[in-house]
Amino acid sequence: MRPGSGEGRRTLPLLTTHVGGRSALTCRFKCGDACAHEAPNTTANAYFGDVVSDALSRRSVLRAGAVVTLAAAGTAAVTGGPTDAA
């Protein structure tokens, strides 16, 4: 093969798009293009993410966080907050 003949030459994938905005070569070398294939779960069990999303919604998590924050602030107000040791 002569230089510049173009036969058997691989082009660089400079302008290709890939899922998630990563370079296609980055995905190939880091995870073997795992995101481009079907998930390997062949059992009848549900995925953990599906179970969690069924049990919790974003709104319920934010509400629980607000309740915990208010409870911590209330406890700090009743006990006088942090004390200086000096």
FENSUL-V508343 format. One line per field, one symbol per residue. ss: DSSP state (@ for helix, = for strand, . for the rest). psi: psi as a letter, one per 40 degrees, with the letter a starting at -180 (. if undefined). A space follows every 10 residues. Layout:
ss: ???
psi: ???
//
This chain:
ss: .......... ........@@ @..@@@@@@@ @..@@@.... .......@@@ @@@@@..@@@ @@@@@@@@@@ @@@@@@@@@. ......
psi: hihedehehh ihgdfiiihe eiiddddddd effdeeiiie heieiiiddd dddddiiddd dddddddddd ddddddddee aiihe.
//
